[in-house]
Amino acid sequence: MEITRLQEAASLLRQAKKVTVFTGAGISAESGIPTFRDDAGLWREFPPERFAHWKGLMQEAWSDPASVARFILAVLEPIAKAVPNPAHTAIAHLAEKTTVTVITQNVDNLHQEAGSQRVREVHGSLFKIVDSRGTFVRRLNKPDLLSMVAHLHELLQSKVTIFKLLRSFRSILGLSWRGISRPSIVLFHDDLAQPDWSQAMEDAQWCDLMIVVGTSAQVFPACTLPVRVKMRGVPVIEINPGSHEFDSVWLEGKAAEVLPQLLSAAYP
Ligand code: OAD
């Protein structure tokens, strides 16, 4: 990473009073959670046309339930085992220096685990069960996820049927007078999670610096947030080892290395 760019970004951060940090899968890569579109990304093995929306998942569950079991396992297991990395921790510490809001596309709860207080989960959370109207029902915890992971491993030892598959989801899926309850994750064609999305749009109107971390910014409408910020003439810093998507100060590198460096440079 270029030292002059780090200094430029540090100076922007030092002056900022209201920082919004917009994160994607890349920030959790060093916690062992795969991204979606990189070479070892989730969508390589599980194409989004088949696995990233409810209708596709239902069709797969009927035609090839083992593939759905493998997909859910590939999503759940790394998240159930992950702990925050230095990038999540640096963002939590940043709140000691300035006002910070995190807007994340991730469902892994790692920002909250690291200590961040204001977190907008615009693609929902694997840890929140909601009913069919999106109303909060209850929280899941890591042991709940780990027990589902164990069930799925066991399931995959034998012939998977749709009935066995549904039975292994019984701790996270429910049927009651309020309809089907399920984790509040947002898939393709779903509306974004509320009130988080409305709050995130307000944050984009209100911040005086945005730091974009570990996202390919391919998914609408979340990817419009940095554009809204730029349109107000507000600076954007982008942290990504691969590429940058916006007219920003690009800090090329892994989030878990670059974010602590940025904080040290901004607040020596
Ligand atoms: P992607 O997989 O599309 O992009 C991950 C980004 O992280 C890429 O730009 C990588 O270069 C970068 N990256 C990889 N390792 C990194 C590291 N160690 N530090 C920093 N950056 C790193 O993931 P997202 O942009 O988060 O939505 O994907 C957005 C949405 O697409 C997801 O929330 C999900 C997915 O489909 C839904 O399913 C609704």
Residues whose N, C-alpha, C, O or C-beta is under 5 A from the ligand:
A	BS01	OAD	G24 A25 G26 I27 A29 E30 T35 F36 R37 D38 Q105 H123 V186 L187 F188 G214 T215 S216 A217 V219 I239 N240 P241 G242 S243 G253 K254 A255
